[in-house]
Every structure is written in structure tokens, then in C-alpha cells.
Amino acid sequence: MTSAQFDFAPLLPAGLPAPAAKWAGFAKYSFIGGNNDPEQVPVDGLIEAVNAVLKREGKTLATYGLASGPQGYRRLREFLTTKLKRDAGINCVADDILIVSGSLQALDLVNATLLARGDTVIIEQDTYQGALNRLTRLGVNVVGIPLDREGMRMDALAAALEDLKRRGITPKYIYTIPTVQNPTGTIMPETRRHELLKLAEQYAVPVFEDDCYADLIWDGQRPPALYAMNTNGGVIHIGSFSKSIAPALRVGYIVAPWAALSRMLALKTDAGSGALEQMVLAEYCAPHFAAHVPKLPDNIDTLKLYQSALAAGVAINPGPEWSTDKAYAGSRLRLCFASPSHEQIREGVAVLAEVCRKEFGVPTRIANVETRARS
């Protein structure tokens, strides 16, 4: 006799999201999900890092937190203090950082610390789906601010803050992705960042800065983080290794004043994020991160490239002809793309890439095929 299958449905609380579908594999042409190029995962370097750190410190895996305490592996936090200072202008110490299981856990901890059902937050009108889904599930009122080519519009933010104040509502935070905004890719300039911080201080609203995509800037020239520019401790900053190293490692971090960080730490009851991942990242990133996440090389002389490209049938504008700063523009070029057909663009850029590779050794990958410069 076969018993009936147990029915969980009557036990489920109200407000759960719809059930997930069983995974059926990736679509043939998948343009979703922030996955990395598999060929760019530094497998050999990670293997060396695993071996080195386990030989040296493997026995610390016997202790929750690796004897570094609940905020995460100290050597990783110390690496982050150096990286954040160099790349984002953030002055912090290891104790200002909490290592978390990816930026999604960072979102959860910040939300759990600051939000209750019925609260109001301000976010960018187009924003990260993971952030939107969480706010919807929490029953939080969302005010979306439109963006332009420089990110969140400050006139619209000022109007929204004033309207909420008139209605007696103080938003719990302003959530923004100011550096390589998701999904628009915009980068908020420094002047607008000052405006945002001024408005946040004027209306006594904290800023929640999601900096997870900042390592994707091509030329390495990014404005300082909002956290770095802020003077009153009213910014919470989060980041991740997902886009720079590998998303499956699930390692992110929060930088915040202790008054806020201590509250998040009290809510992080998972006995610590993946210890081995933290150890390996610290071991690998300290010597290799800057080289692994390269910016456009400055060793390309576009005046020289112009001559070689023209000989191959490709006309470009070398940067120094379009700039008052000849040295700064030496590795930059101008490409006009309205007139050429799509086919001409594809063929012409491929030829330009091959010429550049022959002359300067970059790019090392063309059409997802790794190549070597001819000697």
C-alpha cells in the first residue's frame, strides 16, 4: 500500500515567492546572468594559492572563522584595505570590513539591519534585479529615480526627497550603483557624487553604495567611491570578487562605520562565510589582483597604430590629434561607427585588433581565441 505524498502547501507562510522551476540547463544563446569568461578564471594561480595557503595555514580550518574572528579572514580584509585605497580612495582598516557570502548576503544584511515592512527606500529607476526582488519580498515601498548618461539624476532625487519630507516620510536609504551601473553601465562623475552626498546629508538619509562592478572599468580611471568622499559616516559600501575573479566563489564584503557594521555582524549567524575561498583569494589577490584585472594598456602609441592600421586598410583617429593633453591621449583613439555597415564594423575591428596585436602584443585574445604576438 502506497501512502499519499506529504503536502507542504498548507504549512507555507503567506508572501512566499512563486516556486522555482527545475533547472533545465542553459539556453543555447544565453544573454542573462553575470557570468565570467571561463578562459579568464586564473585557474593555475588559484591552484598555486590553494597549495600554498593550505600548507601554511590549513590547520586553522579546524576553527570557525580561521582564528581571525567573525568578520572574516584577516589577510583578505587587509588586502581589501590596500585595494580599496588604491582603486576607490577609501581609507579604512581591516576592522571596518565584514566578509560575506557574496554581495547578495551583503544586501540581505543591510536590509535586515535597516528595513521593516512598510518602510521607504530610494533606488535608481533601472537597477539590479537582486536588489529589487529583495525589496519587493520585504514589503518595502520603492521610489525609483530616473537616470541619464551620468547615472542617477540629482534634480529628480532632490524632488523625491522633498516630496517624501512633505509627506512625513524619511527614506531608510538611497541605494545606488554609481560605478558601472547595473544595467545601464553609467559612471557617476565626481561632481554629481558630491551633489548626492550633499542631498543625503541635507535630508538625513544614509547612502547604500553598491560597488560590485567597479573593477570592470576599462581605463582604470574611476571617481572616488561615495564612501571615500563622505565626511559624516553616512555611507555603507559593498563589493564583491564575483566580477573580478569568479562568481562561484561567493565572496563579498561590507565596509561601514562600526555603529552599523556591528548590527550587521550580530545578524550574520551563519558561523562565517566560506573559509577556504577567503584564504585562497587572499593568497592569490595580494600579488596578482592588479595584473589579473588589467586596464587598457598605456603602452599603445595610437599615432604609430594609425600608420600601421591605415596600411592595412583601416582608418582611425589617433587620440593625440583630439586632445590638449598629448601624453594622456597617447594610448587613446577615436572610432566613428554611424556610417560603416555592421559587416564593415565587424571586419574592420577584427583587422584593427590584429594590427594592434602585431605591433603591441595586445589584445592577447581576439574573438575569444587566445593569441600570441609574433616575435
C-alpha positions as a LaTeX table, in Angstrom:
\begin{tabular}{lrrr}
\hline
Residue & $x$ (\AA) & $y$ (\AA) & $z$ (\AA) \\
\hline
Met1 & 0.00 & 0.00 & 0.00 \\
Thr2 & 1.42 & 3.41 & $-1.05$ \\
Ser3 & 0.88 & 6.33 & 1.30 \\
Ala4 & $-0.07$ & 9.74 & $-0.07$ \\
Gln5 & 2.74 & 12.22 & $-0.53$ \\
Phe6 & 3.07 & 14.71 & 2.30 \\
Asp7 & 1.53 & 18.08 & 1.41 \\
Phe8 & 3.61 & 21.06 & 2.49 \\
Ala9 & 1.28 & 23.62 & 0.90 \\
Pro10 & $-0.95$ & 24.24 & 3.97 \\
Leu11 & 2.15 & 24.97 & 6.07 \\
Leu12 & 3.67 & 27.64 & 3.86 \\
Pro13 & 3.50 & 31.20 & 5.20 \\
Ala14 & 1.90 & 33.97 & 3.19 \\
Gly15 & 4.10 & 36.08 & 0.97 \\
Leu16 & 6.48 & 33.42 & $-0.32$ \\
Pro17 & 7.67 & 33.89 & $-3.89$ \\
Ala18 & 6.38 & 31.53 & $-6.56$ \\
Pro19 & 8.09 & 28.11 & $-6.58$ \\
Ala20 & 11.23 & 27.81 & $-8.62$ \\
Ala21 & 11.22 & 25.76 & $-11.80$ \\
Lys22 & 13.62 & 22.85 & $-12.11$ \\
Trp23 & 16.77 & 23.88 & $-13.89$ \\
Ala24 & 16.89 & 22.56 & $-17.44$ \\
Gly25 & 20.35 & 23.83 & $-18.36$ \\
Phe26 & 21.49 & 26.97 & $-20.10$ \\
Ala27 & 19.75 & 28.23 & $-23.20$ \\
Lys28 & 21.66 & 27.75 & $-26.44$ \\
Tyr29 & 22.16 & 31.50 & $-26.65$ \\
Ser30 & 22.18 & 32.86 & $-23.11$ \\
Phe31 & 22.46 & 36.60 & $-22.68$ \\
Ile32 & 21.48 & 36.60 & $-19.00$ \\
Gly33 & 23.39 & 36.14 & $-15.77$ \\
Gly34 & 26.58 & 37.97 & $-14.87$ \\
Asn35 & 28.83 & 35.02 & $-15.62$ \\
Asn36 & 32.51 & 35.47 & $-16.42$ \\
Asp37 & 34.56 & 34.33 & $-19.39$ \\
Pro38 & 35.73 & 30.83 & $-18.31$ \\
Glu39 & 39.08 & 31.39 & $-20.01$ \\
Gln40 & 39.75 & 34.37 & $-17.75$ \\
Val41 & 39.42 & 32.47 & $-14.46$ \\
Pro42 & 43.01 & 32.31 & $-13.14$ \\
Val43 & 42.91 & 28.56 & $-12.56$ \\
Asp44 & 46.67 & 27.99 & $-12.37$ \\
Gly45 & 47.13 & 30.88 & $-9.98$ \\
Leu46 & 44.28 & 29.67 & $-7.77$ \\
Ile47 & 45.76 & 26.17 & $-7.67$ \\
Glu48 & 49.09 & 27.60 & $-6.53$ \\
Ala49 & 47.29 & 29.71 & $-3.94$ \\
Val50 & 45.35 & 26.71 & $-2.60$ \\
Asn51 & 48.50 & 24.67 & $-2.20$ \\
Ala52 & 50.48 & 27.46 & $-0.58$ \\
Val53 & 47.87 & 28.62 & 1.90 \\
Leu54 & 46.81 & 25.12 & 2.95 \\
Lys55 & 50.40 & 24.07 & 3.58 \\
Arg56 & 50.96 & 27.17 & 5.68 \\
Glu57 & 47.63 & 27.60 & 7.47 \\
Gly58 & 45.49 & 24.56 & 6.68 \\
Lys59 & 45.14 & 23.55 & 10.32 \\
Thr60 & 43.28 & 26.79 & 11.07 \\
Leu61 & 40.31 & 25.27 & 9.20 \\
Ala62 & 39.66 & 23.43 & 12.48 \\
Thr63 & 38.41 & 26.73 & 13.96 \\
Tyr64 & 35.30 & 28.65 & 12.97 \\
Gly65 & 36.49 & 31.93 & 11.49 \\
Leu66 & 40.05 & 30.62 & 10.96 \\
Ala67 & 41.09 & 32.24 & 14.24 \\
Ser68 & 40.54 & 35.62 & 12.55 \\
Gly69 & 37.26 & 36.31 & 14.30 \\
Pro70 & 33.72 & 36.63 & 12.95 \\
Gln71 & 34.47 & 39.42 & 10.45 \\
Gly72 & 36.39 & 37.12 & 8.11 \\
Tyr73 & 39.91 & 36.04 & 7.24 \\
Arg74 & 42.17 & 38.87 & 8.33 \\
Arg75 & 44.65 & 38.62 & 5.46 \\
Leu76 & 41.79 & 39.06 & 2.99 \\
Arg77 & 40.49 & 42.08 & 4.87 \\
Glu78 & 43.99 & 43.55 & 4.93 \\
Phe79 & 44.29 & 43.04 & 1.17 \\
Leu80 & 40.98 & 44.85 & 0.75 \\
Thr81 & 42.18 & 47.87 & 2.72 \\
Thr82 & 45.04 & 48.22 & 0.22 \\
Lys83 & 42.87 & 47.60 & $-2.84$ \\
Leu84 & 40.09 & 49.95 & $-1.74$ \\
Lys85 & 42.59 & 52.73 & $-1.04$ \\
Arg86 & 44.30 & 52.28 & $-4.41$ \\
Asp87 & 41.21 & 51.85 & $-6.56$ \\
Ala88 & 38.41 & 53.71 & $-4.77$ \\
Gly89 & 40.14 & 56.17 & $-2.47$ \\
Ile90 & 38.68 & 54.52 & 0.63 \\
Asn91 & 40.67 & 54.87 & 3.84 \\
Cys92 & 39.67 & 52.01 & 6.12 \\
Val93 & 41.20 & 49.39 & 8.37 \\
Ala94 & 40.56 & 45.66 & 8.49 \\
Asp95 & 38.10 & 46.05 & 11.35 \\
Asp96 & 35.88 & 48.26 & 9.16 \\
Ile97 & 35.28 & 45.31 & 6.82 \\
Leu98 & 32.93 & 42.33 & 7.10 \\
Ile99 & 33.47 & 39.43 & 4.69 \\
Val100 & 30.17 & 37.97 & 3.47 \\
Ser101 & 28.93 & 35.22 & 1.14 \\
Gly102 & 28.71 & 37.32 & $-1.99$ \\
Ser103 & 27.14 & 40.73 & $-2.41$ \\
Leu104 & 23.67 & 39.22 & $-2.14$ \\
Gln105 & 24.31 & 38.42 & 1.52 \\
Ala106 & 25.56 & 41.98 & 1.89 \\
Leu107 & 22.22 & 43.21 & 0.54 \\
Asp108 & 20.37 & 40.93 & 2.95 \\
Leu109 & 22.36 & 42.09 & 5.98 \\
Val110 & 21.97 & 45.78 & 5.20 \\
Asn111 & 18.26 & 45.32 & 4.61 \\
Ala112 & 17.80 & 43.27 & 7.77 \\
Thr113 & 19.58 & 45.97 & 9.74 \\
Leu114 & 17.69 & 48.97 & 8.41 \\
Leu115 & 14.34 & 47.91 & 6.94 \\
Ala116 & 10.92 & 46.89 & 8.19 \\
Arg117 & 7.76 & 46.20 & 6.22 \\
Gly118 & 6.21 & 49.47 & 5.06 \\
Asp119 & 9.47 & 51.43 & 5.06 \\
Thr120 & 10.51 & 53.51 & 2.06 \\
Val121 & 13.79 & 53.44 & 0.14 \\
Ile122 & 15.08 & 55.39 & $-2.84$ \\
Ile123 & 16.75 & 53.46 & $-5.65$ \\
Glu124 & 17.72 & 54.02 & $-9.26$ \\
Gln125 & 14.79 & 53.53 & $-11.62$ \\
Asp126 & 16.74 & 50.88 & $-13.52$ \\
Thr127 & 18.70 & 48.76 & $-11.11$ \\
Tyr128 & 19.98 & 45.35 & $-10.06$ \\
Gln129 & 17.20 & 42.74 & $-10.13$ \\
Gly130 & 18.56 & 41.06 & $-6.99$ \\
Ala131 & 18.08 & 44.29 & $-5.05$ \\
Leu132 & 14.58 & 44.86 & $-6.45$ \\
Asn133 & 13.40 & 41.33 & $-5.67$ \\
Arg134 & 14.53 & 41.61 & $-2.07$ \\
Leu135 & 12.76 & 44.91 & $-1.51$ \\
Thr136 & 9.55 & 43.54 & $-3.01$ \\
Arg137 & 9.71 & 40.49 & $-0.76$ \\
Leu138 & 10.26 & 42.66 & 2.31 \\
Gly139 & 7.18 & 44.75 & 1.56 \\
Val140 & 9.20 & 47.95 & 1.26 \\
Asn141 & 7.96 & 50.97 & $-0.69$ \\
Val142 & 10.35 & 51.81 & $-3.53$ \\
Val143 & 10.83 & 55.24 & $-5.07$ \\
Gly144 & 12.67 & 54.98 & $-8.40$ \\
Ile145 & 14.86 & 57.85 & $-9.60$ \\
Pro146 & 15.45 & 58.15 & $-13.36$ \\
Leu147 & 18.96 & 58.03 & $-14.75$ \\
Asp148 & 20.77 & 59.80 & $-17.56$ \\
Arg149 & 24.21 & 59.24 & $-19.07$ \\
Glu150 & 25.82 & 60.19 & $-15.75$ \\
Gly151 & 23.74 & 57.96 & $-13.50$ \\
Met152 & 21.05 & 58.95 & $-11.02$ \\
Arg153 & 19.60 & 62.39 & $-11.80$ \\
Met154 & 20.09 & 64.80 & $-8.91$ \\
Asp155 & 17.16 & 67.03 & $-9.84$ \\
Ala156 & 14.84 & 64.04 & $-9.64$ \\
Leu157 & 16.44 & 62.85 & $-6.39$ \\
Ala158 & 16.02 & 66.28 & $-4.81$ \\
Ala159 & 12.38 & 66.40 & $-5.88$ \\
Ala160 & 11.70 & 62.92 & $-4.50$ \\
Leu161 & 13.35 & 63.69 & $-1.15$ \\
Glu162 & 11.39 & 66.92 & $-0.80$ \\
Asp163 & 8.11 & 65.19 & $-1.70$ \\
Leu164 & 8.73 & 62.46 & 0.88 \\
Lys165 & 9.62 & 65.04 & 3.53 \\
Arg166 & 6.40 & 66.91 & 2.82 \\
Arg167 & 4.52 & 63.66 & 3.45 \\
Gly168 & 6.41 & 63.00 & 6.68 \\
Ile169 & 8.44 & 60.09 & 5.26 \\
Thr170 & 12.17 & 59.64 & 5.80 \\
Pro171 & 13.65 & 57.05 & 3.43 \\
Lys172 & 15.77 & 54.40 & 5.12 \\
Tyr173 & 18.48 & 54.70 & 2.46 \\
Ile174 & 19.39 & 55.79 & $-1.07$ \\
Tyr175 & 20.61 & 52.71 & $-2.94$ \\
Thr176 & 22.90 & 53.45 & $-5.86$ \\
Ile177 & 25.37 & 51.67 & $-8.14$ \\
Pro178 & 27.39 & 54.74 & $-9.10$ \\
Thr179 & 30.33 & 53.00 & $-10.78$ \\
Val180 & 29.40 & 50.86 & $-13.83$ \\
Gln181 & 25.71 & 50.98 & $-13.00$ \\
Asn182 & 23.70 & 47.81 & $-13.49$ \\
Pro183 & 22.07 & 47.58 & $-16.03$ \\
Thr184 & 22.94 & 50.87 & $-17.79$ \\
Gly185 & 26.73 & 50.86 & $-17.36$ \\
Thr186 & 26.84 & 54.56 & $-16.45$ \\
Ile187 & 29.54 & 56.04 & $-14.23$ \\
Met188 & 28.51 & 58.87 & $-11.95$ \\
Pro189 & 31.04 & 61.72 & $-12.19$ \\
Glu190 & 32.65 & 63.13 & $-9.08$ \\
Thr191 & 30.71 & 66.40 & $-9.18$ \\
Arg192 & 27.40 & 64.54 & $-9.15$ \\
Arg193 & 28.62 & 62.32 & $-6.32$ \\
His194 & 29.20 & 65.45 & $-4.26$ \\
Glu195 & 25.63 & 66.54 & $-5.06$ \\
Leu196 & 24.25 & 63.17 & $-3.98$ \\
Leu197 & 26.13 & 63.25 & $-0.68$ \\
Lys198 & 25.01 & 66.82 & $-0.04$ \\
Leu199 & 21.35 & 65.89 & $-0.59$ \\
Ala200 & 21.69 & 62.79 & 1.58 \\
Glu201 & 23.15 & 64.84 & 4.42 \\
Gln202 & 20.56 & 67.60 & 3.99 \\
Tyr203 & 17.69 & 65.13 & 4.36 \\
Ala204 & 19.47 & 62.87 & 6.89 \\
Val205 & 19.29 & 59.76 & 4.70 \\
Pro206 & 22.15 & 57.23 & 4.52 \\
Val207 & 23.59 & 56.14 & 1.18 \\
Phe208 & 23.90 & 52.46 & 0.31 \\
Glu209 & 26.68 & 52.20 & $-2.29$ \\
Asp210 & 26.89 & 49.00 & $-4.34$ \\
Asp211 & 30.35 & 48.94 & $-5.93$ \\
Cys212 & 30.31 & 45.36 & $-7.22$ \\
Tyr213 & 31.07 & 46.24 & $-10.84$ \\
Ala214 & 33.71 & 48.92 & $-10.34$ \\
Asp215 & 36.59 & 46.61 & $-11.32$ \\
Leu216 & 35.14 & 46.45 & $-14.84$ \\
Ile217 & 36.22 & 49.99 & $-15.76$ \\
Trp218 & 38.37 & 49.73 & $-18.88$ \\
Asp219 & 40.88 & 52.51 & $-18.33$ \\
Gly220 & 41.15 & 52.28 & $-14.55$ \\
Gln221 & 40.06 & 55.90 & $-14.18$ \\
Arg222 & 37.15 & 55.87 & $-11.78$ \\
Pro223 & 35.85 & 58.57 & $-9.47$ \\
Pro224 & 36.40 & 58.01 & $-5.76$ \\
Ala225 & 33.79 & 55.90 & $-4.02$ \\
Leu226 & 30.99 & 57.70 & $-2.25$ \\
Tyr227 & 32.27 & 56.10 & 0.95 \\
Ala228 & 35.62 & 57.80 & 0.38 \\
Met229 & 34.04 & 61.20 & $-0.28$ \\
Asn230 & 31.60 & 61.13 & 2.63 \\
Thr231 & 32.50 & 63.02 & 5.80 \\
Asn232 & 29.71 & 62.15 & 8.24 \\
Gly233 & 29.81 & 58.33 & 8.25 \\
Gly234 & 26.52 & 58.07 & 6.39 \\
Val235 & 27.58 & 55.64 & 3.64 \\
Ile236 & 27.54 & 51.84 & 3.59 \\
His237 & 29.74 & 50.34 & 0.87 \\
Ile238 & 29.59 & 46.81 & $-0.54$ \\
Gly239 & 31.73 & 44.98 & $-3.08$ \\
Ser240 & 32.47 & 41.56 & $-4.47$ \\
Phe241 & 35.08 & 39.33 & $-6.09$ \\
Ser242 & 32.48 & 37.85 & $-8.46$ \\
Lys243 & 33.24 & 40.02 & $-11.48$ \\
Ser244 & 36.99 & 40.28 & $-10.96$ \\
Ile245 & 37.90 & 36.68 & $-10.06$ \\
Ala246 & 34.96 & 34.23 & $-10.19$ \\
Pro247 & 31.27 & 34.42 & $-9.21$ \\
Ala248 & 31.08 & 30.85 & $-7.93$ \\
Leu249 & 33.49 & 31.63 & $-5.09$ \\
Arg250 & 30.70 & 33.66 & $-3.42$ \\
Val251 & 32.87 & 36.15 & $-1.54$ \\
Gly252 & 31.81 & 39.75 & $-0.98$ \\
Tyr253 & 32.36 & 42.40 & 1.65 \\
Ile254 & 30.79 & 45.30 & 3.50 \\
Val255 & 32.60 & 48.45 & 4.58 \\
Ala256 & 30.71 & 50.51 & 7.12 \\
Pro257 & 31.09 & 52.51 & 10.33 \\
Trp258 & 31.16 & 50.23 & 13.38 \\
Ala259 & 27.79 & 51.54 & 14.60 \\
Ala260 & 26.20 & 49.93 & 11.53 \\
Leu261 & 28.65 & 47.09 & 10.96 \\
Ser262 & 28.25 & 45.76 & 14.48 \\
Arg263 & 24.49 & 45.43 & 13.92 \\
Met264 & 25.03 & 43.51 & 10.69 \\
Leu265 & 27.58 & 41.27 & 12.36 \\
Ala266 & 25.02 & 40.38 & 15.04 \\
Leu267 & 22.62 & 39.29 & 12.26 \\
Lys268 & 25.21 & 37.19 & 10.41 \\
Thr269 & 24.53 & 33.92 & 12.20 \\
Asp270 & 25.98 & 31.52 & 9.61 \\
Ala271 & 29.20 & 30.81 & 11.59 \\
Gly272 & 31.23 & 32.52 & 8.88 \\
Ser273 & 31.43 & 32.68 & 5.10 \\
Gly274 & 33.41 & 30.06 & 3.17 \\
Ala275 & 36.82 & 29.90 & 4.85 \\
Leu276 & 38.78 & 28.18 & 2.09 \\
Glu277 & 37.54 & 30.66 & $-0.51$ \\
Gln278 & 38.68 & 33.56 & 1.67 \\
Met279 & 42.11 & 32.01 & 2.24 \\
Val280 & 42.64 & 31.30 & $-1.46$ \\
Leu281 & 41.51 & 34.77 & $-2.54$ \\
Ala282 & 43.83 & 36.47 & $-0.07$ \\
Glu283 & 46.74 & 34.30 & $-1.17$ \\
Tyr284 & 46.08 & 34.89 & $-4.88$ \\
Cys285 & 44.96 & 38.52 & $-4.88$ \\
Ala286 & 47.71 & 40.10 & $-2.83$ \\
Pro287 & 50.37 & 39.51 & $-5.52$ \\
His288 & 48.22 & 39.06 & $-8.63$ \\
Phe289 & 44.98 & 41.08 & $-8.49$ \\
Ala290 & 46.21 & 44.19 & $-10.31$ \\
Ala291 & 47.67 & 42.12 & $-13.14$ \\
His292 & 44.63 & 39.84 & $-13.36$ \\
Val293 & 42.20 & 42.78 & $-13.75$ \\
Pro294 & 44.12 & 44.75 & $-16.38$ \\
Lys295 & 43.11 & 48.14 & $-17.71$ \\
Leu296 & 43.64 & 49.33 & $-21.26$ \\
Pro297 & 47.41 & 49.37 & $-21.68$ \\
Asp298 & 49.20 & 52.72 & $-21.83$ \\
Asn299 & 51.99 & 51.31 & $-23.99$ \\
Ile300 & 49.94 & 51.58 & $-27.20$ \\
Asp301 & 51.07 & 54.53 & $-29.32$ \\
Thr302 & 47.97 & 55.30 & $-31.37$ \\
Leu303 & 49.95 & 57.59 & $-33.70$ \\
Lys304 & 52.06 & 54.57 & $-34.64$ \\
Leu305 & 48.95 & 52.34 & $-34.70$ \\
Tyr306 & 47.32 & 54.82 & $-37.08$ \\
Gln307 & 50.05 & 54.33 & $-39.69$ \\
Ser308 & 50.04 & 50.54 & $-39.48$ \\
Ala309 & 46.25 & 50.34 & $-39.45$ \\
Leu310 & 45.97 & 52.61 & $-42.49$ \\
Ala311 & 48.41 & 50.41 & $-44.37$ \\
Ala312 & 46.05 & 47.50 & $-43.63$ \\
Gly313 & 43.05 & 49.47 & $-44.87$ \\
Val314 & 41.68 & 50.71 & $-41.54$ \\
Ala315 & 41.41 & 54.45 & $-40.85$ \\
Ile316 & 41.31 & 55.63 & $-37.23$ \\
Asn317 & 41.75 & 58.92 & $-35.41$ \\
Pro318 & 44.75 & 58.78 & $-33.04$ \\
Gly319 & 43.99 & 60.28 & $-29.65$ \\
Pro320 & 46.70 & 62.97 & $-29.54$ \\
Glu321 & 45.09 & 64.70 & $-32.54$ \\
Trp322 & 41.92 & 65.14 & $-30.48$ \\
Ser323 & 43.28 & 66.25 & $-27.12$ \\
Thr324 & 45.08 & 69.13 & $-25.45$ \\
Asp325 & 46.91 & 66.55 & $-23.30$ \\
Lys326 & 49.02 & 64.64 & $-25.81$ \\
Ala327 & 50.57 & 62.30 & $-23.23$ \\
Tyr328 & 47.21 & 61.35 & $-21.72$ \\
Ala329 & 45.72 & 60.75 & $-25.17$ \\
Gly330 & 48.70 & 58.79 & $-26.49$ \\
Ser331 & 47.05 & 55.40 & $-25.96$ \\
Arg332 & 43.53 & 56.54 & $-26.92$ \\
Leu333 & 41.78 & 56.62 & $-30.27$ \\
Arg334 & 38.54 & 57.78 & $-31.86$ \\
Leu335 & 36.31 & 55.45 & $-33.89$ \\
Cys336 & 33.22 & 56.67 & $-35.74$ \\
Phe337 & 30.62 & 53.95 & $-36.26$ \\
Ala338 & 27.47 & 55.54 & $-37.71$ \\
Ser339 & 28.49 & 55.39 & $-41.37$ \\
Pro340 & 30.10 & 51.90 & $-41.71$ \\
Ser341 & 27.76 & 48.94 & $-42.06$ \\
His342 & 27.59 & 46.30 & $-39.34$ \\
Glu343 & 29.58 & 43.96 & $-41.57$ \\
Gln344 & 32.26 & 46.62 & $-42.16$ \\
Ile345 & 32.49 & 47.27 & $-38.43$ \\
Arg346 & 32.95 & 43.57 & $-37.64$ \\
Glu347 & 35.58 & 43.08 & $-40.36$ \\
Gly348 & 37.36 & 46.37 & $-39.74$ \\
Val349 & 37.63 & 45.96 & $-35.97$ \\
Ala350 & 38.99 & 42.44 & $-36.47$ \\
Val351 & 41.70 & 43.81 & $-38.79$ \\
Leu352 & 42.47 & 46.63 & $-36.34$ \\
Ala353 & 42.78 & 44.15 & $-33.48$ \\
Glu354 & 45.19 & 42.01 & $-35.48$ \\
Val355 & 47.32 & 45.04 & $-36.41$ \\
Cys356 & 47.38 & 46.16 & $-32.77$ \\
Arg357 & 48.37 & 42.67 & $-31.67$ \\
Lys358 & 51.24 & 42.53 & $-34.15$ \\
Glu359 & 52.54 & 45.95 & $-33.19$ \\
Phe360 & 51.99 & 45.97 & $-29.41$ \\
Gly361 & 51.13 & 42.44 & $-28.30$ \\
Val362 & 47.55 & 43.29 & $-27.33$ \\
Pro363 & 44.84 & 42.17 & $-27.34$ \\
Thr364 & 46.01 & 38.71 & $-26.34$ \\
Arg365 & 42.52 & 37.42 & $-27.17$ \\
Ile366 & 40.70 & 38.05 & $-30.45$ \\
Ala367 & 37.18 & 36.64 & $-30.96$ \\
Asn368 & 37.63 & 34.56 & $-27.78$ \\
Val369 & 40.78 & 32.93 & $-29.19$ \\
Glu370 & 43.96 & 33.50 & $-27.26$ \\
Thr371 & 46.84 & 34.53 & $-29.46$ \\
Arg372 & 50.48 & 35.39 & $-29.05$ \\
Ala373 & 52.24 & 38.35 & $-30.62$ \\
Arg374 & 54.68 & 37.33 & $-33.34$ \\
Ser375 & 58.29 & 37.99 & $-32.45$ \\
\hline
\end{tabular}
